Amino acid sequence: MLKLVVCVKAVPDPEKADRIKIDPVTKNLIRQDIPMVLNPIDKFALEAALVLKEEKGAHITVISMGPPDAASIVKECMALGADKGILLSDRAFGGADAFATAFTLASGIKKLEEFDVVFCGMASSDGATEWVGPQIANFLDTPVVTMVKAIEENEDLTWTVRADFDNGYRRVKVQLPCVFTVTRDLNTPRTLSFSGIIKARKKQVDILGLEQLGVDPEKVGAKGSPTIVSDMEITSNTRETTMIQGTLEEKADAVLELLKDFGSIG
Ligand SMILES: Cc1cc2nc3c(=O)[nH]c(=O)nc-3n(C[C@H](O)[C@H](O)[C@H](O)COP(=O)(O)OP(=O)(O)OC[C@H]3O[C@@H](n4cnc5c(N)ncnc54)[C@H](O)[C@@H]3O)c2cc1C
């Protein structure tokens, strides 16, 4: 049976984005008072695993690194059909950059007996570096295909996937075990059902800290993060609007004059 892992991140609710603040010193997100939700694109990663489970039979483990209340998003994934849920949570994991996040998640995945495919979203809605998936693959020593939009062949241990590429796509053959980061084109995520929520009540989220992972404290959290956000600036997107009045000919003449003033035409 296929062993699938889905990485899911708890992010501040994008619909409450106006309440998100950034600590001026650490440049970390100030998350208090903003409800945490499942990173939107991770629903597509989970759906890919759920479809494979229905079509071929699979065991799905959902894994997240985050604060204790991130357990609720792991539970949500179990209500949607995941078999096992793991939350990596410890004060030592706080302040992680993408590198330390990937190291911690890969350490959690290595604790599983085996895995065939690790699904990640392409990007989180808060950090959005798009590095976590590829760096997990690096720590697990597996191939990675980013921006997967379709799984075309999955009969044996070499799968063919279609992945985004500028204005076209790449068709990639990849050997399992591997990591995929997925786009929103891959599928249509299902919504929570009442029976799923009831079934998930009996399921337990396994919470693993530094000790249970057995990793070097210097390699996780802020200590294990080689990058820091040193500066940030909000840029203005406002545009000046000039209303042109008059007949059609007068408006066309006025536009020509404006274009000349801007140096766009001679
Ligand atoms: C404004 C801002 C700028 C930042 N800039 C940088 C930077 O330049 N460099 C840097 O290293 N860090 C940066 N960070 C920190 C970084 O966002 C977090 O450390 C984050 O945990 C990892 O990266 P990401 O959210 O960008 O993930 P992405 O790589 O964008 O996420 C892709 C996928 O990885 C999986 N994933 C990501 N995080 C988790 C998790 N905690 N648990 C489970 N699955 C997960 C999900 O499937 C997700 O869809 C920044 C944070 C902020 C708020």
Ligand as a Chemical Component Dictionary entry (heavy atoms), coordinates in Angstrom:
data_LIG
# 
_chem_comp.id                   LIG 
_chem_comp.type                 NON-POLYMER 
_chem_comp.pdbx_formal_charge   0 
_chem_comp.three_letter_code    LIG 
# 
loop_
_chem_comp_atom.comp_id 
_chem_comp_atom.atom_id 
_chem_comp_atom.alt_atom_id 
_chem_comp_atom.type_symbol 
_chem_comp_atom.charge 
_chem_comp_atom.model_Cartn_x 
_chem_comp_atom.model_Cartn_y 
_chem_comp_atom.model_Cartn_z 
_chem_comp_atom.pdbx_ordinal 
LIG C1  C1  C 0 7.257  38.217 5.727 1  
LIG C2  C2  C 0 8.098  37.007 5.951 2  
LIG C3  C3  C 0 9.228  36.806 5.190 3  
LIG C4  C4  C 0 9.987  35.656 5.381 4  
LIG N1  N1  N 0 11.102 35.487 4.611 5  
LIG C5  C5  C 0 11.871 34.384 4.794 6  
LIG C6  C6  C 0 13.039 34.194 4.019 7  
LIG O1  O1  O 0 13.400 35.010 3.184 8  
LIG N2  N2  N 0 13.769 33.071 4.217 9  
LIG C7  C7  C 0 13.381 32.125 5.124 10 
LIG O2  O2  O 0 14.069 31.109 5.250 11 
LIG N3  N3  N 0 12.290 32.275 5.886 12 
LIG C8  C8  C 0 11.534 33.387 5.759 13 
LIG N4  N4  N 0 10.413 33.570 6.527 14 
LIG C9  C9  C 0 10.077 32.542 7.498 15 
LIG C10 C10 C 0 9.321  31.425 6.833 16 
LIG O3  O3  O 0 8.173  31.882 6.196 17 
LIG C11 C11 C 0 8.899  30.425 7.849 18 
LIG O4  O4  O 0 10.051 30.046 8.517 19 
LIG C12 C12 C 0 8.174  29.210 7.364 20 
LIG O5  O5  O 0 8.074  28.286 8.408 21 
LIG C13 C13 C 0 8.785  28.389 6.226 22 
LIG O6  O6  O 0 8.656  28.876 5.043 23 
LIG P1  P1  P 0 7.316  29.265 4.184 24 
LIG O7  O7  O 0 6.188  29.566 5.056 25 
LIG O8  O8  O 0 7.854  30.294 3.292 26 
LIG O9  O9  O 0 6.943  27.908 3.436 27 
LIG P2  P2  P 0 6.768  27.607 1.833 28 
LIG O10 O10 O 0 8.026  27.011 1.345 29 
LIG O11 O11 O 0 6.211  28.793 1.123 30 
LIG O12 O12 O 0 5.651  26.517 2.003 31 
LIG C14 C14 C 0 5.462  25.491 1.049 32 
LIG C15 C15 C 0 4.805  24.314 1.681 33 
LIG O13 O13 O 0 5.664  23.738 2.663 34 
LIG C16 C16 C 0 4.872  23.148 3.706 35 
LIG N5  N5  N 0 5.169  23.835 4.969 36 
LIG C17 C17 C 0 5.731  25.058 5.167 37 
LIG N6  N6  N 0 5.836  25.320 6.479 38 
LIG C18 C18 C 0 5.322  24.249 7.124 39 
LIG C19 C19 C 0 5.107  23.905 8.495 40 
LIG N7  N7  N 0 5.463  24.728 9.479 41 
LIG N8  N8  N 0 4.538  22.723 8.782 42 
LIG C20 C20 C 0 4.166  21.872 7.796 43 
LIG N9  N9  N 0 4.326  22.132 6.495 44 
LIG C21 C21 C 0 4.890  23.298 6.164 45 
LIG C22 C22 C 0 3.416  23.342 3.303 46 
LIG O14 O14 O 0 3.002  22.223 2.561 47 
LIG C23 C23 C 0 3.492  24.580 2.405 48 
LIG O15 O15 O 0 2.422  24.679 1.495 49 
LIG C24 C24 C 0 9.632  34.697 6.360 50 
LIG C25 C25 C 0 8.462  34.912 7.115 51 
LIG C26 C26 C 0 7.736  36.062 6.925 52 
LIG C27 C27 C 0 6.511  36.272 7.771 53 
# 
loop_
_chem_comp_bond.comp_id 
_chem_comp_bond.atom_id_1 
_chem_comp_bond.atom_id_2 
_chem_comp_bond.value_order 
_chem_comp_bond.pdbx_ordinal 
LIG C1  C2  SING 1  
LIG C2  C3  SING 2  
LIG C2  C26 DOUB 3  
LIG C3  C4  DOUB 4  
LIG C4  N1  SING 5  
LIG C4  C24 SING 6  
LIG N1  C5  DOUB 7  
LIG C5  C6  SING 8  
LIG C5  C8  SING 9  
LIG C6  O1  DOUB 10 
LIG C6  N2  SING 11 
LIG N2  C7  SING 12 
LIG C7  O2  DOUB 13 
LIG C7  N3  SING 14 
LIG N3  C8  DOUB 15 
LIG C8  N4  SING 16 
LIG N4  C9  SING 17 
LIG N4  C24 SING 18 
LIG C9  C10 SING 19 
LIG C10 O3  SING 20 
LIG C10 C11 SING 21 
LIG C11 O4  SING 22 
LIG C11 C12 SING 23 
LIG C12 O5  SING 24 
LIG C12 C13 SING 25 
LIG C13 O6  SING 26 
LIG O6  P1  SING 27 
LIG P1  O7  DOUB 28 
LIG P1  O8  SING 29 
LIG P1  O9  SING 30 
LIG O9  P2  SING 31 
LIG P2  O10 DOUB 32 
LIG P2  O11 SING 33 
LIG P2  O12 SING 34 
LIG O12 C14 SING 35 
LIG C14 C15 SING 36 
LIG C15 O13 SING 37 
LIG C15 C23 SING 38 
LIG O13 C16 SING 39 
LIG C16 N5  SING 40 
LIG C16 C22 SING 41 
LIG N5  C17 SING 42 
LIG N5  C21 SING 43 
LIG C17 N6  DOUB 44 
LIG N6  C18 SING 45 
LIG C18 C19 SING 46 
LIG C18 C21 DOUB 47 
LIG C19 N7  SING 48 
LIG C19 N8  DOUB 49 
LIG N8  C20 SING 50 
LIG C20 N9  DOUB 51 
LIG N9  C21 SING 52 
LIG C22 O14 SING 53 
LIG C22 C23 SING 54 
LIG C23 O15 SING 55 
LIG C24 C25 DOUB 56 
LIG C25 C26 SING 57 
LIG C26 C27 SING 58 
# 
